[in-house]
Amino acid sequence: MRIKKILNNNAVLVADKGKDFIWIGTGLGFKKRPGDEADSNKVEKTFVLNQEKSMSRFSELLQNISAEYASVADDIIHYAKGKIQYDLSDTIYISLTDHISNLVGLMKEGLHIPNQLTWEIKKFYPIEYAVGIHALSLIQEKIHIQPEDYEAGNIALHFINAQIIKSDEQVENIQKLTEKIRDIVTIIRIHNKMEIDENTIAFDRFVTHLRFFFKRSNSVVNDAGNPLLVHVVEKYPDAYETAKLIGDYLKITLYDNELLYLTLHIQKLIEK
């Protein structure tokens, strides 16, 4: 197949009969140009995402991170599909790859932000949590980092969030969630006097975070006193003030960890 786009030295976008594929393999994109023939002997992973938007997002993500993270995410997803009982959206490839990349970055900086809902996730989503535990061993084996145990819950949430909606009740809940997210985006836009590009990885991350937050909003605990928040408030005051406005809109108390995460996501949108 001929190369349509170079994503990085180890990942390329190829096309065949009008269908796009992402190939991952050592050196696949090295010293190559669009139009060159891709070396199929180097292919280690092939990704075919059904939705054009998902393929575009995944391609964009791979231009900025190591292809190794996508490969590990694929191994985790392959394992998960043999355990869980529902269909997964293509977005799992994007969100999980992005999560692994962010996890590596945080660990390199020495930052550890525990998941306060680990117990609840383990209790109510035991299969997804077990997938998360297996994922930690794969990450340790292939990327040579050792995540904290609470990361199993974070990974489990990605699978819970990627479940394809089928029932009327689920559709109704999604509609309500969509309205809340639309209102929150409006708050960010008006408070910061800016337009928000919804066709970015940063926006996808933000929406994913909000979905996680709404799932766990009834179980949030008071975690006041996070020293990282003090640093973030000083560095990103506008994003922090916006986060507090979102708390006012939702009529809930945002404790330190949630304010920290929300502020960082908002800052990414502001920067874009």
SULPE-V882004 format. One record per residue. N is the residue number from 1. RES is the residue in one small letter. PHI is phi in degrees with one decimal (* if undefined). OMEGA is omega as a letter, one per 30 degrees, with the letter a starting at -180 (NA if undefined). NEAR is the number of other ideal C-beta (glycine too) atoms within 8 Angstrom. Layout:
N | RES | PHI | OMEGA | NEAR
N | RES | PHI | OMEGA | NEAR
This chain:
1 | m | * | l | 10
2 | r | -92.5 | a | 9
3 | i | -76.4 | l | 16
4 | k | -93.4 | a | 9
5 | k | -156.7 | l | 8
6 | i | -87.2 | l | 10
7 | l | -91.0 | l | 12
8 | n | -163.9 | a | 10
9 | n | -60.2 | a | 7
10 | n | -119.3 | a | 13
11 | a | -147.8 | l | 14
12 | v | -137.7 | l | 14
13 | l | -99.4 | a | 13
14 | v | -120.3 | a | 13
15 | a | -134.0 | l | 10
16 | d | -149.4 | l | 7
17 | k | 54.8 | l | 3
18 | g | 80.2 | a | 4
19 | k | -110.8 | l | 7
20 | d | -93.7 | l | 9
21 | f | -133.3 | l | 12
22 | i | -110.1 | l | 18
23 | w | -106.6 | l | 15
24 | i | -122.2 | l | 14
25 | g | -178.8 | a | 11
26 | t | -58.5 | l | 6
27 | g | 78.2 | a | 9
28 | l | -60.1 | a | 16
29 | g | -101.4 | a | 12
30 | f | -69.0 | l | 7
31 | k | 57.9 | l | 2
32 | k | -108.3 | l | 10
33 | r | -132.0 | l | 6
34 | p | -54.8 | a | 7
35 | g | 101.8 | l | 5
36 | d | -70.8 | l | 8
37 | e | -77.8 | l | 6
38 | a | -80.4 | a | 13
39 | d | -82.9 | a | 9
40 | s | -65.9 | l | 7
41 | n | -69.4 | a | 4
42 | k | -93.0 | a | 9
43 | v | -70.4 | l | 12
44 | e | -107.3 | l | 7
45 | k | -139.5 | l | 10
46 | t | -124.8 | l | 8
47 | f | -117.2 | l | 12
48 | v | -128.3 | l | 8
49 | l | -95.5 | a | 10
50 | n | -69.1 | a | 5
51 | q | -92.2 | a | 7
52 | e | -60.1 | l | 5
53 | k | -62.5 | l | 6
54 | s | -65.2 | l | 14
55 | m | -62.9 | l | 12
56 | s | -63.5 | l | 8
57 | r | -63.6 | a | 12
58 | f | -64.9 | l | 15
59 | s | -62.5 | l | 12
60 | e | -61.0 | a | 9
61 | l | -62.3 | a | 14
62 | l | -70.2 | l | 14
63 | q | -74.6 | a | 7
64 | n | -119.2 | a | 6
65 | i | -135.6 | l | 10
66 | s | -71.9 | l | 7
67 | a | -65.0 | l | 12
68 | e | -59.3 | a | 9
69 | y | -67.1 | l | 13
70 | a | -67.0 | l | 18
71 | s | -64.2 | l | 12
72 | v | -66.3 | l | 13
73 | a | -58.1 | l | 12
74 | d | -63.0 | l | 11
75 | d | -62.3 | l | 10
76 | i | -65.4 | a | 14
77 | i | -64.4 | l | 12
78 | h | -59.8 | l | 8
79 | y | -64.4 | a | 12
80 | a | -61.6 | a | 12
81 | k | -62.8 | l | 8
82 | g | -85.8 | a | 5
83 | k | -115.2 | a | 8
84 | i | -83.5 | a | 10
85 | q | -106.6 | a | 3
86 | y | -129.2 | l | 6
87 | d | -77.7 | a | 5
88 | l | -110.9 | l | 13
89 | s | -71.5 | l | 9
90 | d | -58.0 | a | 11
91 | t | -62.7 | l | 10
92 | i | -61.1 | l | 12
93 | y | -65.1 | a | 15
94 | i | -73.9 | a | 14
95 | s | -66.1 | a | 13
96 | l | -72.6 | l | 13
97 | t | -61.0 | l | 15
98 | d | -63.9 | l | 13
99 | h | -63.0 | l | 11
100 | i | -62.2 | l | 13
101 | s | -60.8 | l | 12
102 | n | -65.4 | l | 8
103 | l | -60.7 | l | 12
104 | v | -60.6 | l | 11
105 | g | -61.9 | l | 8
106 | l | -64.0 | a | 10
107 | m | -67.0 | l | 11
108 | k | -65.3 | l | 6
109 | e | -85.8 | a | 6
110 | g | 76.4 | a | 5
111 | l | -98.8 | l | 7
112 | h | -132.5 | a | 7
113 | i | -117.3 | a | 9
114 | p | -61.3 | l | 8
115 | n | -89.7 | a | 10
116 | q | -72.7 | a | 9
117 | l | -107.0 | a | 9
118 | t | -53.7 | a | 12
119 | w | -63.2 | a | 6
120 | e | -64.9 | l | 9
121 | i | -63.5 | l | 14
122 | k | -60.8 | a | 10
123 | k | -76.1 | a | 7
124 | f | -91.5 | l | 6
125 | y | -130.7 | a | 10
126 | p | -63.4 | a | 8
127 | i | -68.7 | l | 9
128 | e | -63.3 | l | 14
129 | y | -65.9 | l | 13
130 | a | -62.4 | l | 9
131 | v | -61.6 | l | 16
132 | g | -61.6 | l | 14
133 | i | -62.5 | l | 9
134 | h | -63.6 | l | 10
135 | a | -60.8 | l | 13
136 | l | -60.9 | l | 13
137 | s | -68.0 | l | 8
138 | l | -66.7 | l | 12
139 | i | -62.0 | l | 13
140 | q | -63.9 | a | 11
141 | e | -69.4 | a | 7
142 | k | -97.9 | a | 10
143 | i | -107.5 | l | 11
144 | h | 65.3 | l | 5
145 | i | -128.2 | a | 9
146 | q | -119.2 | a | 3
147 | p | -66.5 | l | 10
148 | e | -69.0 | a | 6
149 | d | -58.8 | a | 7
150 | y | -64.5 | l | 9
151 | e | -65.1 | l | 13
152 | a | -61.2 | l | 13
153 | g | -67.6 | l | 14
154 | n | -62.2 | a | 11
155 | i | -68.8 | l | 15
156 | a | -57.4 | a | 14
157 | l | -61.2 | l | 12
158 | h | -64.4 | l | 12
159 | f | -72.8 | l | 14
160 | i | -60.2 | a | 10
161 | n | -72.2 | a | 11
162 | a | -90.0 | l | 11
163 | q | -63.3 | l | 10
164 | i | -72.1 | a | 8
165 | i | -77.5 | a | 7
166 | k | -129.8 | a | 4
167 | s | -81.4 | l | 6
168 | d | -62.1 | a | 5
169 | e | -63.9 | l | 6
170 | q | -65.3 | l | 9
171 | v | -61.9 | l | 9
172 | e | -62.7 | l | 8
173 | n | -63.6 | l | 8
174 | i | -65.0 | l | 9
175 | q | -62.8 | l | 8
176 | k | -64.8 | l | 8
177 | l | -62.1 | a | 11
178 | t | -61.8 | l | 8
179 | e | -63.8 | l | 8
180 | k | -62.3 | a | 11
181 | i | -63.4 | l | 10
182 | r | -61.3 | l | 8
183 | d | -65.0 | a | 9
184 | i | -65.4 | l | 11
185 | v | -62.0 | l | 10
186 | t | -63.3 | l | 8
187 | i | -60.1 | a | 12
188 | i | -63.2 | a | 15
189 | r | -63.7 | a | 10
190 | i | -71.8 | a | 7
191 | h | -63.9 | a | 10
192 | n | -102.1 | l | 9
193 | k | 51.2 | a | 4
194 | m | -149.9 | l | 7
195 | e | -96.7 | a | 4
196 | i | -113.1 | l | 10
197 | d | -82.2 | a | 7
198 | e | -82.4 | l | 6
199 | n | -101.1 | a | 4
200 | t | -133.2 | l | 8
201 | i | -63.1 | a | 11
202 | a | -60.0 | l | 11
203 | f | -68.6 | l | 13
204 | d | -60.3 | l | 13
205 | r | -61.6 | a | 11
206 | f | -63.0 | a | 12
207 | v | -64.6 | l | 9
208 | t | -60.1 | l | 10
209 | h | -61.5 | l | 11
210 | l | -62.7 | l | 12
211 | r | -62.1 | l | 10
212 | f | -59.9 | a | 10
213 | f | -62.4 | a | 10
214 | f | -66.3 | l | 9
215 | k | -66.6 | a | 9
216 | r | -106.9 | a | 10
217 | s | -59.3 | l | 8
218 | n | -80.9 | a | 4
219 | s | -119.5 | a | 8
220 | v | -67.0 | a | 9
221 | v | -107.9 | l | 6
222 | n | -75.6 | a | 4
223 | d | -118.7 | a | 9
224 | a | -57.8 | l | 6
225 | g | 104.6 | l | 5
226 | n | -73.4 | a | 9
227 | p | -65.3 | l | 6
228 | l | -65.2 | a | 9
229 | l | -63.3 | l | 11
230 | v | -58.6 | l | 7
231 | h | -64.8 | a | 8
232 | v | -67.0 | l | 12
233 | v | -61.5 | l | 10
234 | e | -66.9 | a | 6
235 | k | -82.9 | a | 6
236 | y | -128.4 | a | 11
237 | p | -63.1 | a | 8
238 | d | -65.6 | l | 9
239 | a | -64.7 | l | 12
240 | y | -65.4 | l | 12
241 | e | -62.8 | l | 9
242 | t | -65.9 | l | 14
243 | a | -60.3 | l | 13
244 | k | -65.9 | l | 10
245 | l | -63.2 | l | 10
246 | i | -65.4 | l | 13
247 | g | -60.9 | l | 11
248 | d | -63.8 | l | 7
249 | y | -62.4 | a | 9
250 | l | -78.5 | a | 7
251 | k | 57.7 | l | 4
252 | i | -135.6 | l | 7
253 | t | -88.3 | l | 4
254 | l | -92.8 | l | 10
255 | y | -83.1 | a | 11
256 | d | -56.6 | a | 10
257 | n | -62.1 | a | 11
258 | e | -68.4 | l | 10
259 | l | -61.9 | l | 14
260 | l | -62.2 | a | 13
261 | y | -60.5 | a | 10
262 | l | -63.4 | l | 13
263 | t | -61.4 | a | 16
264 | l | -64.6 | l | 11
265 | h | -65.8 | l | 12
266 | i | -63.3 | l | 14
267 | q | -59.3 | l | 10
268 | k | -61.7 | l | 11
269 | l | -67.2 | l | 12
270 | i | -63.0 | a | 11
271 | e | -62.1 | l | 6
272 | k | -67.4 | NA | 9
